[in-house]
Amino acid sequence: MQLDIIDILKYLLLLTRKQVAQMKLGENLVSRAGNIPECPIVDAIKNIGGEWNFIIIRYLNEKPMGFNEILKSVQGLNSKTLSRVLKNLQAAEIVERAIISTQPFQVQYSLTEKGKSLDPVFEALRQWGMKWAAAETTGAAAK
């Protein structure tokens, strides 16, 4: 059975925030979903899955940002969650952390080459969102 990105995204959107927060980076989504077979899409979602991961990657795709800048930009995100997500994304080699200054201590997060390679995926999601997610809000498919 072939699954497309829309099927995977629908599954991810059905996860509660608590379920996503409890997932570990690289956890097997197949065991959570029960019916999603192993495939390259599932493998990719294992590395970048999770609501906050996508949102943070999206912001870092625009420009490198400091911790507090990310925190202020993402509504509903707390510092503990941001710290955990950034550590997970660093472990997956999607985000890198650079110390900018020691007095005062300041760090900056940016996408690695691996993280930057997600740009076409985010562009496809943006296009899909403009066509279909906007249609749900307005009640009609975008033409």
PyMOL commands that set and color helices and strands:
alter all, ss='L'
color gray80, all
select helices_A, chain A and resi 5-14+17-22+29-33+40-48+51-62+67-73+79-91+113-116+119-138
alter helices_A, ss='H'
color red, helices_A
select strands_A, chain A and resi 95-102+105-111
alter strands_A, ss='S'
color yellow, strands_A
deselect
rebuild
show_as cartoon
